[in-house]
Amino acid sequence: MLDVQDIWKLLPHRYPFLLVDRVLEMPSNESIIALKNVTVNEPIFTGHFPETPVFPGVLLVEALAQTAGILAFHTRNRSIDDGYIYYLAGTDKTKFKRSVVPGDQVRLEVNIVNLRSHWMKAEGRAYVGDELACSTQLTCAEQKAV
């Protein structure tokens, strides 16, 4: 549904910190399914960990937060050109169930739980195949870009 060029219109993130490669579905204004392809040539693997590369859990949470940002922009019919940005304001109940390693394709699923004028609460889940890798509750805050 959205490729990386479309995502660039919605998120300010760029390589190496853009962690969403493609949006597969936005079946409603309340949910989104996106992909992150984890490759061995990502800069993070030079230090985490060189002999046994593991994608950091905090970056899984960031990938879910970026996916939530895309959903927030879509739900509000905005883009970064409108002068808004969404920040990760908090996480709750974050759990890691499976390591993510080079070669994995991570499916990012985010559902809005509560949407207010300047913030959003959402549930995020990251899967590799059918296996849950991470789950978290996200709070995202909308701000006018400076």
ZAVEXBA-605561 format. One line per field, with one value per residue: x, z, y of N, C-alpha, C, O in turn; residue in three letters; residue number from 1. Coordinates in Angstrom, 2 decimals. Each point is the difference from the previous one (the first is absolute). Layout:
REM residues N
n.px <- X; ...
n.pz <- Z; ...
n.py <- Y; ...
ca.px <- X; ...
ca.pz <- Z; ...
ca.py <- Y; ...
c.px <- X; ...
c.pz <- Z; ...
c.py <- Y; ...
o.px <- X; ...
o.pz <- Z; ...
o.py <- Y; ...
type <- ALA; ...
seq <- NUM; ...
//
This chain:
REM residues 146
n.px <- 0.82; 1.23; 0.38; 1.86; -0.34; -1.04; 1.25; 1.14; -1.57; 0.62; 1.62; 0.12; -1.22; 2.03; 0.39; 0.11; -0.62; 0.61; -1.69; -0.28; -0.26; -1.24; -1.10; -0.21; 0.14; -1.73; 0.24; 1.58; -1.87; -0.58; 0.01; 1.55; 0.19; 1.44; 1.20; 0.65; 0.98; -0.21; 1.05; 0.75; -1.11; -1.46; -0.39; -2.22; -0.31; 0.03; -2.08; -1.24; 1.51; 1.87; 0.20; -0.82; 0.33; 0.20; -1.80; 1.17; 0.27; 1.95; 1.55; 0.27; 1.15; 2.24; 0.90; 0.25; 1.91; 1.83; 0.25; 0.91; 2.24; 1.02; 0.25; 1.79; 2.06; 0.64; 0.73; 2.15; 0.43; 1.46; 0.86; 1.71; -0.86; -0.99; 1.94; -0.55; -0.31; 0.80; -0.86; 2.04; -2.15; -0.42; 1.09; -1.35; 0.45; 1.72; -0.70; 1.60; -0.77; 0.55; 1.49; 0.98; -0.58; 2.24; -0.86; 0.47; -1.80; 0.65; -1.13; -0.16; -0.17; -1.12; -0.12; -1.34; 1.34; 1.84; -2.03; 2.07; -0.91; 0.35; -1.87; 1.92; -2.05; 2.04; -1.29; 1.71; -0.18; 1.45; -0.38; 0.29; -0.41; 0.29; 2.13; -1.11; 0.01; -1.81; 0.26; -1.56; 0.58; -1.37; 1.85; -1.91; 2.07; -2.04; 1.40; -0.41; -0.21; 1.87
n.pz <- 0.00; 1.70; -1.66; -0.64; -2.12; -0.21; 0.01; -1.93; -1.23; 0.41; -1.22; 2.15; 0.74; 0.98; -2.19; 1.23; -0.24; -2.13; 1.46; -1.33; -0.02; 1.61; -1.47; 1.76; 2.20; -1.27; 1.14; 1.33; 0.63; -0.41; -2.25; 1.16; -2.23; 1.68; -1.51; 1.11; -1.63; 0.87; -0.03; -1.19; -1.88; 1.19; -0.50; -0.08; -2.15; -0.64; 0.45; -1.82; 0.87; 0.59; 2.18; 1.30; -2.23; 1.22; -1.04; -0.22; 2.02; 0.87; -0.80; 1.45; 1.93; -0.11; -0.06; 2.00; 1.10; -0.66; 0.86; 2.05; -0.05; -0.50; 1.62; 1.32; -0.73; 0.14; 1.95; 0.30; -0.92; 1.16; -0.10; -0.72; -1.90; 0.93; -0.34; -1.12; 2.22; -0.92; 1.93; -0.21; 0.34; -1.47; 1.81; -1.15; 2.13; 0.47; -1.99; 1.29; -2.10; -1.13; 0.00; 0.17; -1.64; 0.11; -1.27; 2.00; -0.03; 0.12; 1.14; -1.37; 2.12; -1.47; 2.26; -1.52; 1.49; -0.41; -0.65; 0.40; 1.29; 2.15; 0.05; 0.25; 0.18; 0.52; -1.39; 1.39; -2.22; 1.37; -2.20; 1.08; -2.02; 0.53; -0.68; 1.85; -1.24; -1.01; 2.21; -1.17; 1.93; -1.69; 0.59; -1.08; -0.15; 0.30; -1.79; 1.10; -2.15; 0.85
n.py <- -1.19; -0.82; 1.48; -1.07; -0.57; -1.98; -1.86; -0.26; -1.02; -2.14; -0.93; 0.62; -1.72; -0.08; -0.40; -1.86; 2.16; 0.13; 0.28; 1.77; -2.23; -0.92; 1.29; -1.39; 0.47; 0.65; -1.95; 0.88; 1.05; -2.11; -0.09; -1.18; 0.00; -0.44; 1.17; -1.85; 1.22; -2.04; 2.01; -1.74; 0.50; -1.18; 2.16; -0.10; -0.61; 2.15; 0.71; -0.38; -1.08; 1.10; -0.36; 1.63; 0.01; 1.89; -0.81; 1.90; -0.95; 0.68; -1.42; -1.70; 0.27; -0.04; -2.05; -0.98; 0.46; -1.11; -2.06; -0.13; 0.03; -1.93; -1.54; 0.32; -0.54; -2.16; -0.82; 0.57; -2.02; -1.31; 2.09; -1.27; -0.82; -1.78; -1.11; -1.88; -0.01; -1.88; 0.75; -0.88; -0.54; -1.64; -0.78; -1.34; -0.49; 1.37; -0.77; -0.92; -0.07; 1.87; -1.67; 2.02; -1.41; 0.24; 1.65; 0.93; -1.33; 2.14; -1.58; 1.75; -0.74; 1.27; -0.08; 1.00; 1.02; 1.25; 0.68; 0.78; 1.57; -0.53; -1.22; -1.17; -0.86; -0.82; -1.20; -0.49; -0.32; -1.05; 0.17; -1.95; 0.88; -2.17; 0.21; -0.63; 1.87; 0.88; 0.37; 1.10; 0.97; 0.48; 1.10; 0.47; 0.87; 0.88; -0.07; 1.89; -0.60; -0.88
ca.px <- -0.82; 0.93; 1.41; 0.86; -0.16; -1.23; 0.30; 0.78; -0.92; -0.71; 0.93; 1.24; 1.13; 0.72; 1.04; -0.26; -0.96; -1.34; -0.11; -1.18; 0.32; -1.20; -1.30; -0.79; -1.44; -0.64; -1.38; -0.91; 0.75; 0.35; 1.02; 1.00; 0.95; 1.17; 1.13; 1.40; 0.90; 1.23; 1.10; 1.26; 0.84; -0.44; 1.10; -0.13; 0.59; 1.45; 0.25; -1.08; 1.32; 0.72; 0.07; -1.37; -0.81; -1.38; -0.61; -0.35; -1.42; -0.43; -0.27; -1.31; -0.98; 0.07; -0.67; -1.44; -0.35; -0.03; -1.22; -1.08; 0.05; -0.60; -1.44; -0.52; -0.08; -1.07; -1.29; -0.28; 0.11; 1.08; 1.35; 0.96; -0.06; -1.00; 0.63; -0.20; 0.85; -0.45; 1.10; -0.26; -0.07; 0.05; -0.30; -0.42; -0.21; 0.82; 0.53; 0.73; -0.26; 0.83; 1.05; -0.09; 1.37; 0.08; -0.75; -1.40; -0.92; -0.84; -1.32; -0.33; -1.45; -0.35; -1.42; -0.30; -0.85; -0.63; 0.51; -0.44; 0.41; 1.44; 0.73; -0.61; 0.45; -0.12; 0.63; 0.86; 0.55; 0.96; 0.04; 0.83; -0.90; -1.13; 0.52; 0.03; 1.34; -0.10; -1.29; 0.13; -1.01; 0.68; -0.64; 0.62; -0.45; 0.07; 0.46; 0.29; 1.44; 0.60
ca.pz <- 0.00; 0.00; -0.09; 0.81; -0.42; 0.65; 1.43; 0.17; 0.06; 1.28; 1.13; -0.21; 0.13; -1.19; 0.26; 0.34; 1.09; -0.47; 0.31; -0.68; -1.42; -0.84; 0.65; -0.76; 0.12; 1.00; -0.26; 0.54; 0.63; 1.35; 0.01; -1.06; -0.06; -0.74; 0.00; 0.17; -0.42; 0.78; -0.81; 0.74; -0.26; 0.77; 0.84; 1.40; 0.22; 0.23; 1.44; 0.77; 0.52; -1.21; -0.19; 0.00; -0.17; 0.47; -0.17; 1.35; 0.35; 0.00; -1.38; -0.34; 0.54; -0.87; -1.25; 0.29; 0.19; -1.33; -0.64; 0.63; -0.56; -1.34; 0.22; 0.52; -1.12; -0.90; 0.67; 0.05; -1.37; 0.00; -0.36; 0.69; -0.63; 0.71; 1.16; 1.23; 0.22; 1.10; 0.83; 0.96; 1.31; 1.06; -0.27; 1.17; -0.15; -1.10; 0.21; -1.13; 0.02; -0.97; -0.60; -1.41; -0.51; -1.43; -0.86; 0.42; -0.44; 1.15; -0.29; 1.04; 0.05; 0.99; 0.08; 0.88; 1.16; 0.40; -0.81; 0.47; -0.90; -0.14; 0.37; -0.40; 0.65; -0.96; 0.30; -1.07; 0.03; -1.06; -0.25; -1.02; -0.36; 0.92; 1.36; 0.61; 0.44; 0.94; 0.14; 0.81; -0.08; -0.39; 0.06; -0.96; 0.16; -1.19; 0.24; -1.17; -0.22; 0.21
ca.py <- 1.19; 1.13; -0.38; 0.86; 1.39; 0.48; 0.10; 1.22; 1.14; -0.04; -0.04; 0.74; -0.91; -0.40; -0.99; -1.40; -0.13; -0.34; -1.43; -0.55; -0.12; -0.04; -0.17; -0.98; 0.24; 0.86; -0.39; 1.01; 1.09; -0.45; -1.06; 0.02; -1.10; 0.44; -0.94; 0.38; -1.06; 0.10; -0.50; -0.10; 1.17; 1.17; 0.48; -0.41; -1.32; 0.06; -0.01; -0.67; -0.33; -0.40; -1.46; -0.52; 1.20; 0.03; 1.32; 0.46; 0.11; 1.40; 0.38; -0.57; 0.94; 1.19; -0.34; 0.05; 1.41; 0.61; -0.50; 0.76; 1.35; -0.06; -0.15; 1.28; 0.93; -0.46; 0.17; 1.44; 0.51; 0.98; -0.43; 0.85; 1.32; 0.80; 0.62; -0.77; -1.16; -0.85; -0.49; -1.07; 0.63; -1.00; -1.40; -0.77; -1.44; -0.50; -1.35; -0.59; -1.44; -0.71; 0.82; 0.33; -0.13; 0.28; -0.92; -0.01; 1.03; 0.30; 0.56; 0.97; 0.22; 1.02; 0.31; 1.12; -0.29; 1.24; 1.10; 1.31; 1.07; 0.15; -1.21; -1.26; -1.23; -1.10; -1.28; -0.43; -1.36; -0.31; -1.44; -0.62; -1.10; -0.02; 0.11; 1.33; 0.41; 1.12; 0.68; 1.21; 1.05; 1.23; 1.30; 0.90; 1.38; 0.85; 1.37; 0.84; -0.02; 1.31
c.px <- 0.87; 1.43; 0.83; -0.12; -1.26; 0.25; 0.81; -0.88; -0.70; 0.92; 1.25; 1.24; 0.60; 1.04; 1.08; -1.11; -1.44; -0.13; -1.27; 0.30; -1.22; -1.23; -0.81; -1.48; -0.28; -1.49; -1.04; 0.86; 0.45; 1.09; 0.89; 0.85; 1.14; 1.11; 1.31; 0.82; 1.33; 1.13; 1.31; 0.88; -0.48; 1.10; -0.04; 0.72; 1.52; 0.33; -1.02; -0.41; 0.77; 0.02; -1.38; -0.95; -1.46; -0.51; -0.47; -1.50; -0.50; -0.28; -1.28; -1.11; -0.03; -0.69; -1.52; -0.46; -0.05; -1.24; -1.22; -0.04; -0.61; -1.52; -0.61; -0.13; -1.15; -1.38; -0.43; 0.11; 1.02; 1.28; 0.97; 0.03; -1.03; 0.55; -0.23; 1.00; -0.57; 1.23; -0.47; 0.08; 0.05; -0.30; -0.39; -0.11; 0.77; 0.58; 0.67; -0.10; 0.94; 1.05; -0.29; 1.44; 0.02; -0.67; -1.47; -0.77; -0.99; -1.29; -0.42; -1.49; -0.31; -1.50; -0.19; -0.95; -0.79; 0.65; -0.63; 0.57; 1.51; 0.80; -0.80; 0.57; -0.28; 0.65; 0.83; 0.50; 0.92; 0.11; 1.09; -0.73; -1.22; 0.43; 0.03; 1.42; -0.07; -1.44; 0.19; -1.23; 0.75; -0.86; 0.78; -0.62; 0.19; 0.49; 0.17; 1.51; 0.56; 0.81
c.pz <- 0.00; -0.11; 0.77; -0.41; 0.58; 1.50; 0.29; 0.10; 1.36; 1.21; -0.31; 0.03; -1.36; 0.40; 0.88; 1.04; -0.46; 0.10; -0.56; -1.49; -0.91; 0.90; -0.88; -0.02; 1.03; -0.18; 0.53; 0.51; 1.39; 0.02; -1.23; 0.10; -0.91; 0.11; 0.27; -0.40; 0.74; -0.81; 0.78; -0.21; 0.72; 0.97; 1.45; 0.28; 0.12; 1.48; 0.81; -0.69; -1.16; -0.25; -0.07; -0.15; 0.43; -0.17; 1.37; 0.22; -0.03; -1.43; -0.52; 0.49; -0.86; -1.34; 0.17; 0.18; -1.35; -0.77; 0.57; -0.53; -1.39; 0.13; 0.50; -1.12; -0.94; 0.61; 0.01; -1.37; -0.10; -0.54; 0.75; -0.62; 0.66; 1.28; 1.31; 0.06; 1.18; 0.71; 0.84; 1.38; 1.13; -0.52; 1.31; -0.39; -1.19; 0.36; -1.28; 0.12; -0.87; -0.52; -1.48; -0.52; -1.50; -0.83; 0.37; -0.67; 1.14; -0.49; 1.18; -0.06; 1.13; -0.10; 0.98; 1.09; 0.38; -0.79; 0.51; -0.93; -0.20; 0.46; -0.40; 0.86; -0.97; 0.56; -1.21; 0.21; -1.19; -0.11; -1.00; -0.36; 0.90; 1.46; 0.47; 0.48; 1.08; 0.05; 0.93; -0.14; -0.21; 0.28; -0.93; 0.18; -1.29; 0.42; -1.32; -0.15; 0.12; -1.21
c.py <- 1.27; -0.53; 1.03; 1.47; 0.63; 0.21; 1.25; 1.23; 0.09; 0.04; 0.82; -0.89; -0.35; -1.04; 0.63; -0.19; -0.18; -1.51; -0.64; 0.00; 0.10; -0.11; -0.93; 0.35; 1.08; -0.24; 0.98; 1.15; -0.39; -1.05; 0.09; -1.25; 0.44; -1.05; 0.71; -1.22; 0.21; -0.64; 0.07; 1.24; 1.26; 0.40; -0.49; -1.32; 0.01; -0.04; -0.77; -1.29; -0.57; -1.51; -0.66; 1.17; -0.20; 1.42; 0.47; 0.15; 1.42; 0.48; -0.66; 0.92; 1.26; -0.29; 0.02; 1.45; 0.73; -0.43; 0.72; 1.43; 0.07; -0.08; 1.31; 1.02; -0.38; 0.28; 1.46; 0.68; 1.13; -0.61; 0.90; 1.40; 0.92; 0.61; -0.72; -1.14; -0.79; -0.56; -1.18; 0.62; -1.02; -1.39; -0.66; -1.46; -0.59; -1.36; -0.48; -1.51; -0.81; 0.96; 0.22; 0.06; 0.34; -1.09; -0.06; 1.14; 0.20; 0.65; 0.86; 0.28; 0.97; 0.26; 1.15; -0.46; 1.25; 1.13; 1.29; 1.07; 0.07; -1.22; -1.23; -1.12; -1.14; -1.25; -0.40; -1.41; -0.18; -1.52; -0.34; -1.27; 0.09; 0.18; 1.45; 0.29; 1.07; 0.48; 1.19; 0.87; 1.31; 1.22; 0.92; 1.39; 0.77; 1.39; 0.71; 0.02; 1.41; 0.40
o.px <- -0.23; 0.39; -0.55; 0.11; -0.02; -0.50; -0.21; 0.39; -0.57; -0.40; 0.45; 1.09; -0.71; 0.24; 0.38; -0.15; -0.88; 0.74; -0.37; 0.24; 0.10; 0.03; -0.23; -0.66; 0.71; -0.71; -1.16; 1.23; 0.46; 0.44; -0.37; 0.26; -0.21; -0.12; 0.22; -0.13; 0.62; -0.04; 0.16; 0.88; 0.50; 0.63; 1.05; 0.44; 0.60; 1.11; 0.18; -0.97; -0.57; -0.09; -0.16; -0.55; -0.67; 0.65; -0.75; -0.72; -1.13; -0.85; -0.64; -0.98; -1.08; -0.71; -0.72; -1.09; -0.90; -0.61; -0.92; -1.08; -0.73; -0.73; -1.09; -1.03; -0.76; -0.89; -1.18; -0.16; -0.26; 0.11; -0.41; 0.42; 0.06; -0.69; 0.17; 0.54; -0.60; 0.89; -1.15; 1.05; 0.22; -0.62; 0.49; -0.25; -0.51; 0.56; -0.48; 0.33; 0.12; -0.29; -0.58; 0.84; -1.05; 0.14; -0.82; 0.54; -0.70; 0.02; -0.09; -0.52; 0.40; -0.54; 0.55; -1.01; -1.18; 1.22; -1.22; 0.66; 0.45; 1.22; -1.20; 1.21; -1.05; 0.86; -0.47; 0.29; -0.31; 0.22; 0.30; -0.11; -0.63; -0.83; 0.54; 0.56; 0.82; -0.70; 0.81; -0.76; 0.95; -1.21; 1.21; -1.21; 1.04; -0.45; 0.26; 0.71; -0.66; 0.59
o.pz <- -0.81; 0.73; 0.61; 0.86; 0.33; 0.59; 1.03; 0.63; 0.35; 1.07; -1.15; -0.34; -1.00; 1.19; -0.24; 0.53; 0.85; -0.65; 0.41; -0.59; -1.13; 1.05; -1.18; -1.03; 1.00; -0.60; -0.42; -0.09; 0.76; 1.09; -1.02; 1.10; -1.15; 0.75; -0.41; 0.61; -0.12; -0.31; 0.87; 0.82; -0.29; 0.63; 0.62; 1.12; 0.36; 0.39; 1.21; -0.74; -0.77; -1.15; -0.65; 1.00; -0.40; 0.43; 0.66; -0.86; -0.42; -0.19; -0.90; -0.71; -0.29; -0.51; -0.88; -0.45; -0.22; -0.72; -0.74; -0.19; -0.32; -0.71; -0.43; -0.11; -0.43; -0.68; -0.13; -0.11; -0.57; -0.17; 0.64; 0.66; -0.18; 0.68; 1.07; -1.01; 0.91; -0.63; 0.44; 0.40; 1.16; -1.04; 1.07; -1.15; -0.69; 1.08; -1.10; 1.04; 0.18; -0.21; -0.67; 0.57; -0.65; 0.26; -0.80; -0.25; 0.40; -0.72; 1.13; -1.02; 1.14; -1.10; 1.10; -0.26; 0.34; -0.01; 0.01; -0.98; -1.11; 0.16; -0.28; 0.26; -0.63; 0.88; -1.13; 1.13; -1.12; 1.00; -0.90; 0.80; 0.11; 0.90; -0.69; 0.78; 0.91; -1.01; 0.92; -0.97; 0.72; -0.17; 0.14; 0.14; -0.66; 0.99; -1.04; 0.96; -0.35; -0.01
o.py <- 0.90; -0.91; 0.92; 0.87; 1.18; 0.96; 0.64; 0.99; 1.04; 0.45; 0.04; 0.46; -0.10; -0.22; 1.15; -1.10; -0.14; -0.74; -1.09; 1.06; 0.48; -0.65; 0.28; -0.08; 0.13; 0.81; -0.03; -0.04; 0.85; -0.39; 0.57; -0.50; 0.38; -0.97; 1.14; -1.06; 1.05; -1.19; 0.85; 0.26; 1.08; -0.85; -0.15; -0.24; -1.02; -0.35; -0.13; 0.07; -0.77; -0.43; -1.03; 0.47; -0.95; 0.96; -0.71; 0.50; 0.25; 0.87; 0.55; 0.25; 0.53; 0.87; 0.47; 0.36; 0.82; 0.80; 0.35; 0.56; 0.93; 0.70; 0.37; 0.67; 0.87; 0.50; 0.32; 1.21; 1.06; -1.22; 0.96; 0.95; 1.21; 0.77; 0.60; -0.44; 0.58; -0.57; -0.05; 0.50; 0.37; -0.19; 0.37; -0.35; -0.89; -0.18; 0.24; -0.57; -1.21; 1.18; -0.86; 0.69; 0.02; -1.20; -0.47; 1.07; -0.93; 1.00; -0.49; 0.46; -0.21; 0.15; 0.00; -0.65; -0.08; 0.13; 0.15; -0.32; 0.29; 0.10; 0.06; -0.04; -0.07; 0.06; 0.06; -0.41; 0.42; -0.68; 0.77; -0.93; 1.06; -0.03; 0.87; -0.77; 0.01; 0.01; -0.05; -0.11; 0.30; -0.04; 0.15; 0.14; -0.11; 0.58; -0.61; 0.29; 0.98; 1.08
type <- MET; LEU; ASP; VAL; GLN; ASP; ILE; TRP; LYS; LEU; LEU; PRO; HIS; ARG; TYR; PRO; PHE; LEU; LEU; VAL; ASP; ARG; VAL; LEU; GLU; MET; PRO; SER; ASN; GLU; SER; ILE; ILE; ALA; LEU; LYS; ASN; VAL; THR; VAL; ASN; GLU; PRO; ILE; PHE; THR; GLY; HIS; PHE; PRO; GLU; THR; PRO; VAL; PHE; PRO; GLY; VAL; LEU; LEU; VAL; GLU; ALA; LEU; ALA; GLN; THR; ALA; GLY; ILE; LEU; ALA; PHE; HIS; THR; ARG; ASN; ARG; SER; ILE; ASP; ASP; GLY; TYR; ILE; TYR; TYR; LEU; ALA; GLY; THR; ASP; LYS; THR; LYS; PHE; LYS; ARG; SER; VAL; VAL; PRO; GLY; ASP; GLN; VAL; ARG; LEU; GLU; VAL; ASN; ILE; VAL; ASN; LEU; ARG; SER; HIS; TRP; MET; LYS; ALA; GLU; GLY; ARG; ALA; TYR; VAL; GLY; ASP; GLU; LEU; ALA; CYS; SER; THR; GLN; LEU; THR; CYS; ALA; GLU; GLN; LYS; ALA; VAL
seq <- 1; 2; 3; 4; 5; 6; 7; 8; 9; 10; 11; 12; 13; 14; 15; 16; 17; 18; 19; 20; 21; 22; 23; 24; 25; 26; 27; 28; 29; 30; 31; 32; 33; 34; 35; 36; 37; 38; 39; 40; 41; 42; 43; 44; 45; 46; 47; 48; 49; 50; 51; 52; 53; 54; 55; 56; 57; 58; 59; 60; 61; 62; 63; 64; 65; 66; 67; 68; 69; 70; 71; 72; 73; 74; 75; 76; 77; 78; 79; 80; 81; 82; 83; 84; 85; 86; 87; 88; 89; 90; 91; 92; 93; 94; 95; 96; 97; 98; 99; 100; 101; 102; 103; 104; 105; 106; 107; 108; 109; 110; 111; 112; 113; 114; 115; 116; 117; 118; 119; 120; 121; 122; 123; 124; 125; 126; 127; 128; 129; 130; 131; 132; 133; 134; 135; 136; 137; 138; 139; 140; 141; 142; 143; 144; 145; 146
//
